[in-house]
Amino acid sequence: MFAGKGTASDNFAIADGLEYVLGRLAATTYRILDLPGTATLATISPVDVFIDRDGAYFTTPDASGNITLTLPATGLRLTMEAQAARALMVLHELGHQLGVLFTPDAGNVGLNEANTRRVLEGCFTIGSDGVWR
């Protein structure tokens, strides 16, 4: 979709894609519930996302405004600005909602982590202090 940026046809494709993404976000209902197991967020359908009331999304930031997420497959610990961590979680679910970035990963911690890392590395940067933003 982003090949040949700057051409009139590509600009149309980008705008059309953005309209699709924004439409999907606007149509989404986010529900805060008790989720069983280890899921913190779960895409139930293209327009339904559940958020665990006791999950990482609601972690209280430390004094620096950061939270630490642990990826379950490898135990990798990520220190992130709280807003960035929440954005990471929502963007991961948006990937499922759009059905274009990655396949369903419920119950597969390795695939879930691979999907999360894909969003992390594509959308965020790590500072010299080791904090993802």
Secondary structure, 3 states (H helix, E strand, C coil): CCCCCCCHHHHHHHHHHHHHHHHHHHHCEEEEECCCCCCCEEEEECCEEEEECCCHHHCCCCCCCEEEEECCCCCCEEEEEHHHHHHHHHHHHHHHHHCCCCCCCCCCHHHHHHHHHHHHHHHCCECCCCCEC
